[in-house]
């Protein structure tokens, strides 16, 4: 019985630590030739350990909420992802535009 209580205590302690981990979305901005770019660095703040970095190029809609969610899933606790802006911060295609062509 005592062993069962101890096991439960460790499980609860481990789950409470995992609950404090969260995905971080940090803006990374730069300019080149007069164009401003806005990318997002995505990582899990639960670990300070070094992790491999990935550059993620989103679909033609660019950096948007769906791309950030996908970066969250890929990064998990294993990677740091730079979700990169390929067009420039003020250039975003309109959804439905390809359907009209």
DSSP file (Angstrom, degrees, kcal/mol; ACC not computed):
  #  RESIDUE AA STRUCTURE BP1 BP2  ACC     N-H-->O    O-->H-N    N-H-->O    O-->H-N    TCO  KAPPA ALPHA  PHI   PSI    X-CA   Y-CA   Z-CA
    1    1 A X     >        0   0    0      0, 0.0     4,-2.0     0, 0.0     5,-0.2   0.000 360.0 360.0 360.0 -42.4    0.0    0.0    0.0
    2    2 A X  H  >  +     0   0    0      1,-0.2     4,-2.2     2,-0.2     5,-0.1   0.892 360.0  52.4 -64.1 -39.0    2.8    2.4    0.9
    3    3 A X  H  > S+     0   0    0      1,-0.2     4,-2.4     2,-0.2    -1,-0.2   0.891 107.4  52.3 -63.7 -40.1    4.5    1.6   -2.5
    4    4 A X  H  > S+     0   0    0      2,-0.2     4,-2.3     1,-0.2    -1,-0.2   0.905 110.0  48.2 -63.2 -41.9    1.3    2.4   -4.3
    5    5 A X  H  X S+     0   0    0     -4,-2.0     4,-2.3     2,-0.2    -2,-0.2   0.902 111.3  50.6 -64.5 -41.0    1.0    5.8   -2.6
    6    6 A X  H  X S+     0   0    0     -4,-2.2     4,-2.1     2,-0.2    -2,-0.2   0.910 110.1  49.6 -63.8 -42.3    4.6    6.5   -3.4
    7    7 A X  H  X S+     0   0    0     -4,-2.4     4,-2.3     1,-0.2    -2,-0.2   0.917 110.8  50.0 -62.2 -43.9    4.1    5.7   -7.0
    8    8 A X  H  X S+     0   0    0     -4,-2.3     4,-2.6     1,-0.2    -2,-0.2   0.897 108.6  53.0 -61.1 -40.8    1.0    7.9   -7.2
    9    9 A X  H  X S+     0   0    0     -4,-2.3     4,-2.4     1,-0.2    -1,-0.2   0.918 109.9  47.4 -61.5 -44.6    3.0   10.7   -5.6
   10   10 A X  H  X S+     0   0    0     -4,-2.1     4,-2.4     2,-0.2    -1,-0.2   0.891 111.8  50.7 -64.7 -39.7    5.8   10.5   -8.2
   11   11 A X  H  X S+     0   0    0     -4,-2.3     4,-2.3     2,-0.2    -2,-0.2   0.919 111.9  46.8 -64.1 -43.6    3.2   10.3  -11.1
   12   12 A X  H  X S+     0   0    0     -4,-2.6     4,-1.9     2,-0.2    -2,-0.2   0.900 112.3  50.1 -65.4 -40.2    1.4   13.4   -9.8
   13   13 A X  H  X S+     0   0    0     -4,-2.4     4,-1.6    -5,-0.2    -2,-0.2   0.913 112.0  48.4 -64.4 -42.1    4.7   15.3   -9.3
   14   14 A X  H  X S+     0   0    0     -4,-2.4     4,-1.7     1,-0.2    -2,-0.2   0.887 111.3  49.3 -65.7 -39.5    5.8   14.4  -12.9
   15   15 A X  H  X S+     0   0    0     -4,-2.3     4,-1.5     1,-0.2    -1,-0.2   0.837 107.9  54.2 -71.0 -31.6    2.5   15.5  -14.4
   16   16 A X  H  X S+     0   0    0     -4,-1.9     4,-0.7     2,-0.2    -1,-0.2   0.851 107.4  51.1 -71.3 -31.9    2.6   18.8  -12.6
   17   17 A X  H >X S+     0   0    0     -4,-1.6     3,-0.8     1,-0.2     4,-0.6   0.908 109.1  50.6 -67.9 -40.4    6.1   19.5  -14.0
   18   18 A X  H >< S+     0   0    0     -4,-1.7     3,-0.9     1,-0.2    -2,-0.2   0.826 102.4  61.9 -65.7 -30.7    4.8   18.8  -17.5
   19   19 A X  H 3< S+     0   0    0     -4,-1.5    -1,-0.2     1,-0.2    -2,-0.2   0.763  98.5  56.6 -67.6 -24.1    1.9   21.1  -17.0
   20   20 A X  H << S+     0   0    0     -3,-0.8    -1,-0.2    -4,-0.7    -2,-0.2   0.667  86.4  96.8 -81.9 -16.5    4.3   24.1  -16.5
   21   21 A X    <<  +     0   0    0     -3,-0.9     2,-0.3    -4,-0.6    23,-0.0  -0.483  53.1 173.6 -71.9 141.8    5.9   23.5  -19.9
   22   22 A X        -     0   0    0     -2,-0.2    23,-2.5    21,-0.0     2,-0.4  -0.994  35.9-105.4-147.8 154.2    4.6   25.6  -22.7
   23   23 A X  E     -A   44   0A   0     -2,-0.3     2,-0.4    21,-0.2    21,-0.3  -0.630  35.0-146.9 -78.8 134.4    5.4   26.4  -26.3
   24   24 A X  E     -A   43   0A   0     19,-4.0    19,-1.7    -2,-0.4     2,-0.5  -0.862  10.1-164.5-105.2 136.7    7.1   29.8  -26.7
   25   25 A X  E     -A   42   0A   0     -2,-0.4     2,-0.5    17,-0.2    17,-0.2  -0.933  14.3-177.5-120.7 103.5    6.5   31.9  -29.8
   26   26 A X  E     -A   41   0A   0     15,-2.8    15,-3.3    -2,-0.5     2,-0.1  -0.895  24.3-124.6-109.6 126.7    9.1   34.6  -30.1
   27   27 A X  E     -A   40   0A   0     -2,-0.5     2,-0.4    13,-0.2    13,-0.2  -0.412  21.7-169.0 -68.2 139.1    9.1   37.2  -32.9
   28   28 A X  E     +A   39   0A   0     11,-2.6    11,-3.0    -2,-0.1     2,-0.4  -0.971  12.7 178.5-129.2 114.6   12.2   37.5  -35.0
   29   29 A X  E     +A   38   0A   0     -2,-0.4     2,-0.3     9,-0.2     9,-0.2  -0.909   8.3 155.2-121.7 146.7   12.2   40.5  -37.2
   30   30 A X  E     -A   37   0A   0      7,-1.6     7,-3.4    -2,-0.4     2,-0.4  -0.963  27.2-132.3-156.5 167.3   14.8   41.9  -39.7
   31   31 A X  E     -A   36   0A   0     -2,-0.3     2,-0.3     5,-0.2     5,-0.2  -0.955  16.2-179.8-127.4 146.9   15.0   44.0  -42.8
   32   32 A X  E >  S-A   35   0A   0      3,-2.4     3,-2.0    -2,-0.4    -2,-0.0  -0.952  73.7 -12.7-146.8 127.7   16.7   43.5  -46.1
   33   33 A X  T 3  S-     0   0    0     -2,-0.3     3,-0.1     1,-0.3    -1,-0.0   0.848 129.9 -51.3  51.2  40.2   16.7   45.9  -49.0
   34   34 A X  T 3  S+     0   0    0      1,-0.2     2,-0.5     0, 0.0    -1,-0.3   0.431 113.2 117.0  82.5  -0.4   13.9   47.9  -47.5
   35   35 A X  E <   -A   32   0A   0     -3,-2.0    -3,-2.4    54,-0.0     2,-0.4  -0.885  55.8-144.7-103.8 129.2   11.6   44.9  -46.9
   36   36 A X  E     -A   31   0A   0     -2,-0.5    53,-3.7    -5,-0.2    54,-0.4  -0.781  14.2-160.0 -93.0 133.5   10.7   44.0  -43.3
   37   37 A X  E     -A   30   0A   0     -7,-3.4    -7,-1.6    -2,-0.4     2,-0.5  -0.887   6.0-161.2-114.3 144.4   10.4   40.3  -42.5
   38   38 A X  E     +A   29   0A   0     -2,-0.4    -9,-0.2    -9,-0.2     2,-0.2  -0.928  19.2 165.2-129.7 106.7    8.5   38.8  -39.5
   39   39 A X  E     -A   28   0A   0    -11,-3.0   -11,-2.6    -2,-0.5     2,-0.4  -0.640  26.6-131.6-111.2 172.1    9.4   35.2  -38.5
   40   40 A X  E     -AB  27  83A   0     43,-2.2    43,-3.2   -13,-0.2     2,-0.5  -0.993   3.8-146.7-132.4 129.4    8.6   33.2  -35.4
   41   41 A X  E     -AB  26  82A   0    -15,-3.3   -15,-2.8    -2,-0.4     2,-0.5  -0.834  22.3-164.9 -91.6 125.9   10.9   31.2  -33.2
   42   42 A X  E     +AB  25  81A   0     39,-3.4    39,-2.8    -2,-0.5     2,-0.3  -0.951  21.7 138.5-120.6 127.0    9.0   28.2  -31.7
   43   43 A X  E     -A   24   0A   0    -19,-1.7   -19,-4.0    -2,-0.5     2,-0.5  -0.988  51.0-105.8-160.0 161.7   10.3   26.1  -28.8
   44   44 A X  E >   -A   23   0A   0     35,-0.4     3,-0.8    32,-0.4   -21,-0.2  -0.815  22.2-154.2 -91.6 126.2    9.2   24.3  -25.6
   45   45 A X  T 3  S+     0   0    0    -23,-2.5    -1,-0.1    -2,-0.5   -22,-0.1   0.377  74.6  93.3 -84.0   6.3   10.5   26.2  -22.5
   46   46 A X  T 3  S+     0   0    0    -24,-0.2     2,-0.4     1,-0.1    -1,-0.2   0.739  86.9  45.0 -70.6 -21.4   10.5   23.1  -20.3
   47   47 A X    <   -     0   0    0     -3,-0.8    -1,-0.1     2,-0.1    -3,-0.0  -0.963  53.0-166.1-129.1 140.4   14.1   22.3  -21.1
   48   48 A X        +     0   0    0     -2,-0.4    -1,-0.1     2,-0.1     3,-0.1   0.377  58.4 119.5 -96.8   1.3   17.2   24.5  -21.2
   49   49 A X  S    S-     0   0    0      1,-0.1     2,-0.2     0, 0.0    -2,-0.1  -0.313  76.2 -98.9 -66.6 149.2   19.1   21.7  -23.0
   50   50 A X        -     0   0    0     -2,-0.0     2,-0.3     1,-0.0    -1,-0.1  -0.481  46.4-174.8 -67.3 137.8   20.5   22.4  -26.4
   51   51 A X        -     0   0    0     -2,-0.2    28,-0.2    -3,-0.1    27,-0.1  -0.939  31.4 -92.2-132.1 154.5   18.3   21.1  -29.2
   52   52 A X  E     -c   79   0A   0     26,-0.6    28,-2.1    -2,-0.3     2,-0.4  -0.350  40.8-132.1 -64.4 147.7   18.6   20.9  -33.0
   53   53 A X  E     -c   80   0A   0     26,-0.2     2,-0.4    28,-0.1    28,-0.2  -0.822  19.1-166.4-103.5 143.2   17.2   23.8  -34.9
   54   54 A X  E     -c   81   0A   0     26,-2.6    28,-2.8    -2,-0.4     2,-0.6  -0.958  16.0-140.8-124.7 144.6   15.0   23.5  -37.9
   55   55 A X  E     -c   82   0A   0     -2,-0.4     2,-0.5    26,-0.2    28,-0.2  -0.939  21.9-161.8-102.1 121.8   14.0   26.2  -40.5
   56   56 A X  E     -c   83   0A   0     26,-2.5    28,-2.2    -2,-0.6     2,-0.6  -0.912   6.6-159.6-108.9 124.5   10.3   25.7  -41.4
   57   57 A X  E     -c   84   0A   0     -2,-0.5    28,-0.1    26,-0.2     3,-0.1  -0.906  19.3-142.3-101.2 116.3    9.0   27.3  -44.6
   58   58 A X        -     0   0    0     -2,-0.6     5,-0.1    26,-0.6    28,-0.0  -0.141  27.7 -86.1 -71.8 171.9    5.2   27.6  -44.4
   59   59 A X    >   -     0   0    0      3,-0.2     3,-2.4     1,-0.1    -1,-0.1   0.014  62.7 -74.5 -66.0-174.3    2.9   27.0  -47.4
   60   60 A X  T 3  S+     0   0    0      1,-0.3    33,-0.5    -3,-0.1    -1,-0.1   0.626 127.1  71.7 -67.2 -11.2    2.1   29.9  -49.7
   61   61 A X  T 3  S-     0   0    0      1,-0.2    -1,-0.3    31,-0.1     2,-0.1   0.629  95.9-149.8 -74.9 -12.0   -0.2   31.6  -47.1
   62   62 A X    <   -     0   0    0     -3,-2.4     2,-0.8    30,-0.1    -3,-0.2  -0.339  48.5  -5.4  82.0-161.1    3.0   32.4  -45.1
   63   63 A X  S    S+     0   0    0    -25,-0.2     2,-0.2    -5,-0.1    22,-0.0  -0.611  85.6 136.8 -76.1 108.9    3.4   32.8  -41.4
   64   64 A X     >  -     0   0    0     -2,-0.8     4,-2.1     1,-0.0     5,-0.2  -0.806  69.6 -81.2-142.1-177.1   -0.1   32.4  -39.9
   65   65 A X  H  > S+     0   0    0     -2,-0.2     4,-2.2     1,-0.2     5,-0.2   0.878 126.1  52.0 -60.7 -40.0   -1.9   30.7  -37.1
   66   66 A X  H  > S+     0   0    0      1,-0.2     4,-2.0     2,-0.2    -1,-0.2   0.895 109.8  49.5 -64.2 -39.5   -2.1   27.3  -38.9
   67   67 A X  H  > S+     0   0    0     -5,-0.2     4,-2.2     2,-0.2    -1,-0.2   0.882 110.0  50.9 -67.1 -38.1    1.7   27.4  -39.6
   68   68 A X  H  X S+     0   0    0     -4,-2.1     4,-2.3     2,-0.2    -2,-0.2   0.905 109.2  50.8 -66.1 -41.5    2.5   28.2  -36.0
   69   69 A X  H  X S+     0   0    0     -4,-2.2     4,-2.0     2,-0.2    -2,-0.2   0.901 110.6  49.3 -62.4 -40.5    0.3   25.3  -34.7
   70   70 A X  H  X S+     0   0    0     -4,-2.0     4,-2.3     1,-0.2    -2,-0.2   0.902 109.6  51.5 -65.5 -40.2    2.1   23.0  -37.1
   71   71 A X  H  X S+     0   0    0     -4,-2.2     4,-2.9     1,-0.2     5,-0.3   0.886 107.1  54.6 -62.9 -38.7    5.5   24.3  -35.9
   72   72 A X  H  X S+     0   0    0     -4,-2.3     4,-2.4     1,-0.2    -2,-0.2   0.938 109.8  46.6 -57.3 -47.6    4.3   23.6  -32.3
   73   73 A X  H  < S+     0   0    0     -4,-2.0    -2,-0.2     1,-0.2    -1,-0.2   0.898 116.1  43.8 -65.2 -41.0    3.6   20.0  -33.2
   74   74 A X  H  < S+     0   0    0     -4,-2.3    -1,-0.2     1,-0.2    -2,-0.2   0.917 115.2  48.1 -71.5 -42.7    6.8   19.4  -35.0
   75   75 A X  H >X S+     0   0    0     -4,-2.9     4,-2.1    -5,-0.2     3,-1.7   0.948  74.4 148.0 -64.6 -50.2    9.0   21.2  -32.4
   76   76 A X  T 3< S-     0   0    0     -4,-2.4   -32,-0.4     1,-0.3    -1,-0.1  -0.210  83.4 -45.1  47.3-136.6    7.6   19.4  -29.3
   77   77 A X  T 34 S+     0   0    0      1,-0.1    -1,-0.3   -34,-0.1    -2,-0.1   0.295 136.1  67.5-102.9   7.8   10.3   19.1  -26.8
   78   78 A X  T <4 S+     0   0    0     -3,-1.7   -26,-0.6    -4,-0.2     2,-0.3   0.724  98.4  31.0-101.5 -24.7   12.9   17.9  -29.4
   79   79 A X  E  <  - c   0  52A   0     -4,-2.1     2,-0.5   -28,-0.2   -35,-0.4  -0.874  57.2-136.9-134.9 161.9   13.5   20.9  -31.7
   80   80 A X  E     - c   0  53A   0    -28,-2.1   -26,-2.6    -2,-0.3     2,-0.4  -0.992  32.6-159.0-113.4 128.7   13.7   24.6  -31.9
   81   81 A X  E     -Bc  42  54A   0    -39,-2.8   -39,-3.4    -2,-0.5     2,-0.8  -0.921  17.9-155.5-117.8 133.5   12.0   25.9  -35.1
   82   82 A X  E     -Bc  41  55A   0    -28,-2.8   -26,-2.5    -2,-0.4     2,-1.0  -0.921  13.9-156.5-100.1 106.8   12.4   29.1  -37.0
   83   83 A X  E     -Bc  40  56A   0    -43,-3.2   -43,-2.2    -2,-0.8     2,-0.2  -0.755  26.1-147.9 -83.0 104.3    9.1   29.6  -38.9
   84   84 A X  E     - c   0  57A   0    -28,-2.2     2,-0.7    -2,-1.0   -26,-0.6  -0.531  14.5-134.6 -94.1 143.1   10.4   31.8  -41.6
   85   85 A X        +     0   0    0     -2,-0.2     4,-0.1     1,-0.1   -46,-0.1  -0.809  23.1 178.3 -88.2 115.0    8.8   34.6  -43.5
   86   86 A X  S    S+     0   0    0     -2,-0.7    -1,-0.1     2,-0.1     3,-0.1   0.660  74.5  38.8 -93.1 -18.4    9.6   34.2  -47.1
   87   87 A X  S    S-     0   0    0      4,-0.2     2,-0.2     1,-0.2     3,-0.1   0.787 112.2 -90.5-104.5 -33.4    7.7   37.1  -48.6
   88   88 A X    >   -     0   0    0      3,-0.2     3,-1.7   -50,-0.1   -51,-0.3  -0.337  39.8 -86.5 122.1 148.9    7.9   40.1  -46.2
   89   89 A X  T 3  S+     0   0    0    -53,-3.7   -52,-0.1     1,-0.3    -1,-0.1   0.778 125.5  46.4 -62.0 -30.1    5.7   41.1  -43.3
   90   90 A X  T 3  S+     0   0    0    -54,-0.4     2,-0.7    -3,-0.1    -1,-0.3   0.414  95.7  85.7 -94.5   3.3    3.3   43.1  -45.4
   91   91 A X    <   +     0   0    0     -3,-1.7     2,-0.4     2,-0.0    -4,-0.2  -0.901  47.1 149.5-110.6 109.4    2.9   40.5  -48.1
   92   92 A X        -     0   0    0     -2,-0.7   -31,-0.1    -5,-0.1   -30,-0.1  -0.975  41.6-126.3-137.6 122.2    0.2   37.8  -47.4
   93   93 A X        -     0   0    0    -33,-0.5     2,-0.4    -2,-0.4    -2,-0.0  -0.306  28.7-115.2 -62.5 151.0   -1.8   36.1  -50.1
   94   94 A X    >   -     0   0    0      1,-0.1     3,-1.6     2,-0.0     4,-0.3  -0.743  28.5-114.4 -88.7 134.6   -5.6   36.2  -49.7
   95   95 A X  T 3  S+     0   0    0     -2,-0.4    -1,-0.1     1,-0.2   -34,-0.0  -0.417 102.5  28.1 -64.9 141.4   -7.3   32.9  -49.2
   96   96 A X  T 3> S+     0   0    0     -2,-0.1     4,-1.0     3,-0.0     3,-0.3   0.266  86.6 111.6  91.3 -13.0   -9.6   31.9  -52.0
   97   97 A X  H X> S+     0   0    0     -3,-1.6     4,-0.7     1,-0.2     3,-0.7   0.895  75.9  52.1 -62.4 -40.4   -7.4   33.9  -54.6
   98   98 A X  H 34 S+     0   0    0     -4,-0.3     3,-0.5     1,-0.2    -1,-0.2   0.808 104.5  58.1 -67.0 -28.6   -6.3   30.6  -56.3
   99   99 A X  H 34 S+     0   0    0     -3,-0.3    -1,-0.2     1,-0.2    -2,-0.2   0.771 102.1  54.8 -70.6 -25.6   -9.9   29.5  -56.6
  100  100 A X  H <<        0   0    0     -4,-1.0    -1,-0.2    -3,-0.7    -2,-0.2   0.671 360.0 360.0 -82.6 -17.1  -10.8   32.7  -58.6
  101  101 A X     <        0   0    0     -4,-0.7    -1,-0.2    -3,-0.5    -2,-0.1   0.492 360.0 360.0 -74.9 360.0   -8.1   32.2  -61.2
